[in-house]
């Protein structure tokens, strides 16, 4: 007996979701700029042809993951509230927010890791500008660091380099938590903050 159209659609939806879930896992573990379609098809155990059937390009995949997984999650970077912060005091609050966000687990942890990876990618800015408008925290962190340096409270160095270092610490800490199945505690916000300020 042939399948009903609803059954065929359910199969297609399941395959598409499987590819998006695989992409999320890859985005969480790799820099978005270096992700290949092969990476995603290996994790999903699907063919390249199936990938292209649902997503004509990596940018289409990113937009689907953004719209259907990331926006549907509970992850909130509180960028609107954080944009009113200033200097070293603002940097301290943002580091504490990072600690709060780090309490997520399971799929939400993968989503948070993917957000951090994608937000640092120049290629993602081209592929999904709406993602960058919502989740690009780099300008906020760089501004807080610059202001903190002018106050004489934040260590010297290029704000962009310090933001990259901060992101590496956060992602590394979250990745250890993911690998350990949640047993490893992320770096506390207070310690993250102290790594970037003078005389603490």
SULNORJO-V118498 format. One record per residue. RES is the residue in one small letter. SS is DSSP state (alpha for helix, beta for strand, coil for the rest). Layout:
# SULNORJO-V118498
RES,SS  RES,SS
This chain:
# SULNORJO-V118498
x,coil  x,coil  x,coil  x,coil  x,alpha  x,alpha  x,alpha  x,alpha  x,alpha  x,alpha  x,alpha  x,alpha  x,alpha  x,alpha  x,alpha  x,alpha  x,alpha  x,alpha  x,alpha  x,alpha  x,alpha  x,alpha  x,alpha  x,alpha  x,alpha  x,alpha  x,alpha  x,alpha  x,alpha  x,coil  x,coil  x,alpha  x,alpha  x,alpha  x,coil  x,coil  x,alpha  x,alpha  x,alpha  x,alpha  x,alpha  x,alpha  x,alpha  x,alpha  x,coil  x,coil  x,coil  x,alpha  x,alpha  x,alpha  x,alpha  x,alpha  x,alpha  x,alpha  x,coil  x,coil  x,coil  x,alpha  x,alpha  x,alpha  x,alpha  x,alpha  x,alpha  x,alpha  x,alpha  x,alpha  x,alpha  x,alpha  x,alpha  x,alpha  x,coil  x,coil  x,coil  x,coil  x,coil  x,coil  x,coil  x,coil  x,alpha  x,alpha  x,alpha  x,alpha  x,coil  x,coil  x,coil  x,coil  x,alpha  x,alpha  x,alpha  x,alpha  x,alpha  x,alpha  x,alpha  x,alpha  x,alpha  x,alpha  x,alpha  x,alpha  x,alpha  x,alpha  x,alpha  x,coil  x,coil  x,coil  x,coil  x,alpha  x,alpha  x,alpha  x,alpha  x,alpha  x,alpha  x,alpha  x,alpha  x,alpha  x,alpha  x,alpha  x,alpha  x,alpha  x,alpha  x,coil  x,coil  x,alpha  x,alpha  x,alpha  x,alpha  x,alpha  x,alpha  x,coil  x,alpha  x,alpha  x,alpha  x,alpha  x,alpha  x,alpha  x,alpha  x,coil  x,coil  x,alpha  x,alpha  x,alpha  x,alpha  x,alpha  x,alpha  x,alpha  x,alpha  x,alpha  x,alpha  x,alpha  x,alpha  x,alpha  x,coil  x,coil  x,coil  x,beta  x,coil  x,coil  x,coil  x,coil  x,alpha  x,alpha  x,alpha  x,alpha  x,alpha  x,alpha  x,alpha  x,alpha  x,alpha  x,alpha  x,alpha  x,alpha  x,alpha  x,alpha  x,alpha  x,alpha  x,alpha  x,alpha  x,alpha  x,alpha  x,alpha  x,coil  x,coil  x,coil  x,coil  x,coil  x,coil  x,coil  x,coil  x,coil  x,alpha  x,alpha  x,alpha  x,alpha  x,alpha  x,alpha  x,coil  x,coil  x,beta  x,coil  x,coil  x,coil
